[in-house]
Amino acid sequence: MEVVRVSGLEPDQSELFEAWAQVFIDAALADNGESDERSATDLREMERNPDVGRRLMAVLDEGRVVAGASVMFPLQDNLTHSFATIAVLPEFRRRGLGTRLLDWIEEQAREQGRATLQMHFNARPGARPAGFAFAEQCGFSLEQRLVRNDLDLSSWTGADANVPVPEGYRLVAEVGLPPERQADYARFQEAITTDIPLGGLALEPEVWDVERVGALSARLEAMGRTRWLVWAEHEGSGECAGFTEVQWAPDLGPIAYQQDTLVHRDHRGHGLGMALKRVNAAQIAAGQPAIATIRTWNADDNTHMLAVNAALGYVVGSQMLEWQKHLRLAG
């Protein structure tokens, strides 16, 4: 077995990088019968992000990529954290490859002074993939459970969830993020890092500004993503009270991914969250026949948003478990 560093930004590693990215998809398909792993296009653009350090590793067997790993280091926020992914094809498991890759990840994290390492595994409800036992054996603790919900647009008309717009507000549906919305988007991104349930994950608040939002928009455009957003505006003050966002690209097939939904705490309790998500689902269902499903994840203790999803017609499909390990740093 050969272990090599990988980069999507090296022209002579193009085929290797594509094969490395495919290992994560193939491992997920083997474990769960489906995959939500990132495409090579997404991963390449994410590697270009100067605000996040990334190191990638592949394990080759006679030239074939059979396992892979990545470790990510945020460079703007959460400067003591690192985030890992590991995938091993089923026929190459129980040979120590996962442990070997994790040892490399932890070495990289310690070199960067990162005291916390996080990773996640997906599973169908009630299932216990090999990754769970691996995480426990390697000293990780389970800190958060996320529930995946899917909305089947092929049978959804919006009439199933005829949610009125709360009095005193108006909803504005848009495709893309215009410059005049960037400041509000930044404000909500900051609020999300403090307002959403995090379980036992030791994450810190993030700082967002228009420049950071613009850089994100440029990456998403390079990934080929289309973005559907709906904004809630308070008619009395003109204040932006909430938003929701869904993204899709052709290489995602028939699945669009719900991103963030947030209502400012001063405007909660009126049903804005449900109205925002309904209007966005309706505009996608009406104009995008290539999209059959909107997919979202929420913490299992985020009972409010899970109830919103259920009322709109979302159905539970699987779960994601977030694991965390505290590393001992030298000195």
Salt bridges, closest charged atoms under 4 A:
GLU18 OE2 - ARG44 NH2 3.53
ASP31 OD1 - ARG93 NH1 2.87
GLU34 OE2 - ARG148 NH1 2.57
GLU34 OE1 - ARG295 NH2 3.84
ASP36 OD2 - ARG148 NH1 3.82
ASP36 OD1 - ARG295 NH1 2.79
ASP42 OD2 - ARG38 NH1 3.30
ASP42 OD2 - ARG225 NH2 2.61
GLU45 OE2 - ARG48 NE 3.30
ASP77 OD2 - ARG212 NH1 2.58
GLU91 OE2 - ARG64 NH2 3.08
GLU106 OE1 - ARG110 NH2 3.53
GLU106 OE2 - LYS325 NZ 2.67
GLU111 OE1 - ARG55 NH1 3.37
GLU136 OE1 - ARG128 NH2 2.51
ASP150 OD2 - ARG148 NH2 2.85
ASP150 OD1 - ARG295 NE 2.81
GLU174 OE1 - ARG181 NE 3.41
ASP184 OD1 - ARG187 NH2 3.20
ASP195 OD1 - ARG265 NH2 2.53
ASP195 OD2 - ARG268 NH2 2.86
GLU206 OE1 - ARG212 NH2 3.90
GLU233 OE1 - ARG170 NH2 2.66
GLU233 OE2 - ARG181 NH2 2.98
GLU239 OE1 - HIS267 NE2 2.87
GLU245 OE2 - ARG227 NE 2.69
ASP266 OD2 - HIS264 ND1 3.68
